[in-house]
């Protein structure tokens, strides 16, 4: 143990001595070719580390500098008072007081006060004033102003005027030029291509409909989205199952194709589940082509569907007699058939 203690002392002595030497022969322009140390102020730039711009920095724990121009690597944190250019890599946090250009990679978070150009990758969060490239975070990307590149996160993306957002749970923006893809919710003032079950778009469209299909399953469905894409979420009840209670839920995605002021065609991909909350299942996945006529806030729609069903054999779900294709398994039945659905929609 004494042996290692002696080695550590010599290393620290060398680093401190280097700081004294470099401070004694400081360059007038305050730019250093390299900055090496343990943690402030135990480094080659010593107590004046915050006054220097470095071309290369390497710290075992954390580094402090005025600016970085090429590469900065630290075990825990890089703290840059002004600008950071190039590759800024840390085990926990990159904290940059002005602009960043290049790649910022952190085990926990990248925090840039103003503009970030280049790729940002963080285990938890990227937080910036504005962003012009790719942001990838395990939990969230938060941009105070505009995000002109791609935001990808496990939970939440937020920005004002954005290009594309992909989130595991929710996206929030003002104006979206490209696609918003979320596991559950998109929120925006303007977004023509939101992809989520719930889309709250200020200049988009929300509606509630009542519909009935060939299995006599009635659905109350909420549709929400932009001018083109929208999400589908509904609940219902099947009236064909010989008096037995059979409840339904459905979810999916759709797209509007406007033909004229009062007529459009809506195409939808929907997954529907029927259940009596006992053992067994009935799943139906379908593609719908729905011509729709609109008068004021009312829209009447009806059209053909192509359906794939899968259900438990012993439950006796014999809604359909004629199939285009079918397969009887030992436990499950599978089949493909053509159907129809129609209903009335109220546009909110």
C-alpha positions in Angstrom: 0.0 0.0 0.0 2.9 2.3 0.8 4.4 1.6 -2.6 1.2 2.7 -4.4 0.8 5.7 -2.1 4.3 6.8 -3.1 3.5 6.5 -6.8 0.3 8.6 -6.4 2.2 11.3 -4.6 4.9 11.4 -7.3 2.2 11.7 -10.0 0.4 14.5 -8.2 3.7 16.3 -7.6 4.6 16.1 -11.3 1.2 17.5 -12.4 1.4 20.4 -9.9 5.0 21.1 -10.9 3.9 21.1 -14.6 1.2 23.7 -13.7 3.8 25.9 -12.1 6.2 25.6 -15.0 3.5 26.3 -17.6 2.2 29.2 -15.6 5.7 30.7 -15.4 6.3 30.5 -19.1 2.7 31.3 -20.1 2.0 32.1 -23.7 0.7 35.6 -24.3 -2.3 34.4 -26.3 -3.6 32.0 -23.6 -3.8 29.1 -26.0 -2.3 25.8 -24.7 -1.5 22.8 -26.9 -2.6 20.4 -24.2 -4.2 20.4 -20.7 -3.7 17.3 -18.5 -4.7 16.7 -15.0 -6.7 15.0 -12.3 -9.3 17.6 -11.3 -9.2 21.4 -10.9 -6.8 22.8 -9.9 -4.5 19.7 -10.0 -3.7 20.0 -13.7 -1.0 21.4 -16.1 -2.9 24.7 -16.2 -3.2 24.9 -12.4 -5.3 27.6 -10.8 -5.6 29.6 -14.1 -7.2 26.7 -16.0 -10.4 28.7 -16.6 -8.3 31.4 -18.4 -6.9 29.1 -21.1 -8.1 27.7 -24.4 -6.8 24.2 -25.1 -6.3 22.1 -28.2 -6.3 18.8 -26.3 -7.5 18.1 -22.8 -7.4 14.9 -20.7 -8.6 14.7 -17.1 -9.1 11.7 -14.9 -12.0 13.2 -13.1 -12.9 16.7 -14.3 -11.5 19.4 -16.5 -12.1 23.2 -16.4 -11.2 25.5 -19.3 -12.1 28.7 -21.1 -12.6 27.0 -24.5 -11.7 23.8 -26.3 -10.7 23.6 -30.0 -10.2 20.0 -30.7 -10.6 17.2 -28.1 -11.5 17.1 -24.5 -11.9 13.9 -22.5 -12.7 13.4 -18.8 -13.8 10.6 -16.5 -16.6 12.6 -15.0 -17.1 16.2 -16.4 -15.9 18.7 -18.9 -16.6 22.3 -17.8 -16.0 24.8 -20.6 -16.8 28.5 -19.8 -17.1 29.6 -23.4 -17.0 27.6 -26.7 -16.2 24.0 -27.4 -15.2 22.7 -30.8 -14.5 19.2 -31.8 -15.0 16.1 -29.7 -16.1 16.7 -26.1 -16.4 13.4 -24.2 -17.1 12.7 -20.5 -18.3 9.9 -18.3 -21.0 12.1 -16.8 -21.5 15.7 -17.9 -20.4 18.2 -20.5 -21.2 21.7 -19.4 -20.6 24.4 -22.0 -21.2 28.1 -21.3 -21.6 29.3 -24.9 -21.7 27.4 -28.2 -20.6 23.9 -29.1 -19.6 22.6 -32.5 -18.6 19.0 -33.2 -19.7 16.0 -31.1 -20.6 16.1 -27.5 -20.8 12.7 -25.8 -21.7 12.2 -22.2 -22.7 9.3 -20.0 -25.4 11.5 -18.3 -26.0 14.9 -19.9 -24.8 17.5 -22.3 -25.8 21.0 -21.3 -25.0 23.8 -23.7 -26.2 27.3 -22.9 -26.5 28.6 -26.5 -26.2 26.9 -29.9 -25.2 23.3 -30.4 -24.0 22.2 -33.9 -23.0 18.6 -34.4 -24.1 15.4 -32.8 -25.1 15.2 -29.1 -25.3 11.8 -27.4 -26.2 11.5 -23.8 -27.2 8.6 -21.5 -29.9 10.8 -19.9 -30.5 14.3 -21.4 -29.3 16.9 -23.9 -30.2 20.4 -22.9 -29.4 23.3 -25.2 -30.4 26.8 -26.3 -30.8 25.7 -29.9 -29.6 22.7 -32.0 -28.8 22.2 -35.6 -27.9 18.5 -35.9 -28.7 15.1 -34.2 -29.6 14.8 -30.6 -29.8 11.3 -29.0 -30.7 10.9 -25.4 -31.8 8.0 -23.2 -34.5 10.1 -21.6 -35.0 13.6 -23.1 -33.8 16.3 -25.5 -34.8 19.8 -24.3 -34.2 22.7 -26.7 -35.2 26.2 -25.6 -35.4 27.6 -29.1 -35.2 25.8 -32.5 -34.0 22.2 -33.2 -33.2 22.0 -36.9 -31.9 18.4 -36.9 -33.2 15.1 -35.6 -34.2 14.6 -31.9 -34.3 11.0 -30.7 -35.1 10.1 -27.0 -36.4 7.4 -24.9 -39.1 9.6 -23.3 -39.4 13.2 -24.3 -38.4 15.7 -27.0 -39.1 19.4 -26.7 -38.3 22.4 -29.0 -39.9 25.3 -30.8 -39.5 25.1 -34.6 -38.2 21.6 -35.1 -37.4 19.3 -38.1 -38.0 15.7 -36.9 -38.8 14.2 -33.5 -38.8 10.6 -32.3 -39.7 9.8 -28.7 -40.7 6.8 -26.7 -43.5 8.7 -25.0 -44.1 12.3 -26.0 -42.9 15.1 -28.4 -43.6 18.8 -27.8 -43.0 21.5 -30.4 -44.3 24.7 -32.0 -43.9 24.1 -35.7 -42.8 20.8 -37.1 -41.4 20.6 -40.7 -41.0 16.8 -40.8 -42.3 13.9 -38.8 -43.3 13.6 -35.2 -43.1 10.0 -34.0 -44.1 9.2 -30.4 -45.1 6.2 -28.4 -48.2 7.9 -27.1 -48.5 11.8 -27.5 -47.5 14.5 -29.9 -48.2 18.2 -29.1 -47.6 21.0 -31.6 -49.1 24.2 -33.1 -48.4 22.9 -36.6 -47.5 19.3 -37.6 -48.8 17.6 -40.8 -47.1 14.2 -40.1 -47.6 13.3 -36.4 -47.4 9.6 -35.7 -48.9 8.6 -32.3 -52.1 7.4 -30.7 -52.9 10.9 -29.4 -51.9 14.0 -31.4 -52.9 17.5 -30.1 -52.1 19.7 -33.1 -53.5 23.3 -33.0 -54.0 23.6 -36.7 -54.8 19.9 -37.2 -58.0 17.9 -36.8 -59.7 16.0 -33.9 -62.9 14.0 -34.2 -65.2 11.5 -32.4 -67.0 8.8 -34.4 -69.5 6.0 -34.0 -69.0 3.0 -36.3 -70.2 -0.6 -37.0 -68.4 -3.3 -38.9 -69.3 -6.7 -40.4 -68.9 -8.5 -37.0 -71.5 -6.1 -35.4 -68.8 -4.5 -33.3 -69.7 -1.0 -32.5 -66.9 1.5 -31.8 -66.6 4.9 -30.3 -63.3 6.3 -31.7 -61.2 9.3 -31.1 -59.1 10.4 -34.1 -56.5 13.2 -33.7 -53.6 14.4 -35.9 -52.4 16.9 -38.5 -53.7 17.7 -42.0 -52.3 14.4 -43.3 -51.5 11.8 -40.6 -53.6 11.0 -37.5 -53.9 8.5 -34.6 -56.8 6.3 -33.7 -57.9 5.2 -30.3 -61.3 3.6 -29.6 -63.5 1.5 -27.3 -66.6 -0.6 -28.1 -68.8 -3.6 -27.7 -69.7 -6.6 -29.9 -73.4 -7.3 -30.4 -73.1 -10.6 -32.2 -71.7 -12.9 -29.5 -75.0 -14.6 -28.4 -75.7 -12.4 -25.5 -72.2 -12.7 -24.0 -70.5 -9.6 -23.0 -67.6 -9.0 -25.4 -65.7 -5.6 -25.2 -63.5 -4.1 -27.8 -60.5 -1.7 -27.9 -58.8 -0.5 -31.1 -55.8 1.6 -32.0 -54.0 2.6 -35.2 -52.8 5.2 -37.6 -54.5 6.8 -40.6 -53.9 9.3 -43.4 -56.3 11.8 -45.1 -56.3 12.2 -48.9 -58.3 15.2 -49.9 -60.2 15.0 -53.2 -62.4 18.1 -52.9 -63.8 20.4 -50.3 -66.5 17.9 -49.2 -65.0 14.6 -50.2 -61.8 12.8 -49.1 -60.5 9.2 -48.7 -59.2 8.1 -45.4 -56.9 5.1 -45.2 -56.3 3.4 -41.9 -54.3 0.6 -40.4 -56.0 -0.6 -37.2 -55.5 -3.3 -34.5 -58.7 -4.4 -32.7 -58.9 -6.7 -29.6 -62.1 -8.3 -28.3 -62.3 -9.8 -24.9 -64.8 -11.1 -22.2 -62.0 -10.7 -19.7 -61.8 -14.4 -19.3 -59.3 -16.9 -20.8 -59.0 -16.6 -24.6 -58.5 -13.8 -27.1 -59.8 -12.4 -30.4 -57.4 -10.2 -32.4 -58.3 -8.4 -35.7 -55.8 -6.4 -37.7 -57.2 -4.6 -40.7 -56.5 -2.1 -43.5 -59.4 0.3 -44.3 -60.2 2.4 -47.4 -62.9 4.8 -46.3 -64.5 7.3 -48.7 -65.9 10.2 -46.6 -68.4 12.9 -47.3 -68.4 16.0 -45.1 -71.1 18.5 -44.4 -70.1 21.2 -41.9 -68.7 19.3 -38.9 -70.3 16.0 -39.8 -68.7 13.3 -41.9 -70.3 10.2 -43.2 -67.8 7.4 -44.0 -68.0 3.8 -45.2 -65.7 1.4 -47.1 -64.1 -2.0 -47.5 -61.5 -3.6 -45.2 -59.1 -6.4 -45.4 -58.8 -8.3 -42.1 -56.5 -10.8 -40.5 -57.9 -12.5 -37.4 -56.4 -14.7 -34.8 -58.5 -16.2 -32.0 -58.7 -19.0 -29.4 -60.4 -22.1 -30.9 -62.6 -23.0 -28.0 -64.1 -19.6 -27.6 -66.3 -20.0 -30.6 -65.9 -16.7 -32.3 -67.7 -17.6 -35.5 -68.5 -14.1 -36.7 -67.3 -14.8 -40.3 -68.2 -17.9 -42.4 -66.2 -17.2 -45.6 -62.5 -16.6 -45.6 -60.0 -15.8 -48.4 -57.5 -17.9 -46.4 -57.7 -19.7 -43.1 -55.7 -22.1 -40.9 -56.9 -24.2 -38.0 -54.3 -24.8 -35.4 -54.6 -27.0 -32.3 -55.4 -24.0 -30.1 -55.8 -21.0 -32.4 -57.6 -20.1 -35.6 -56.2 -17.7 -38.2 -57.9 -16.2 -41.2 -58.0 -13.5 -43.8 -61.3 -12.1 -45.1 -62.9 -9.0 -46.7 -65.2 -6.9 -44.6 -66.8 -3.5 -44.4 -67.1 -0.6 -41.8 -69.1 2.5 -41.8 -70.1 5.3 -39.4 -70.6 8.9 -38.6 -67.9 11.3 -37.4 -68.2 14.6 -35.6 -65.2 16.9 -36.2 -64.4 18.9 -33.1 
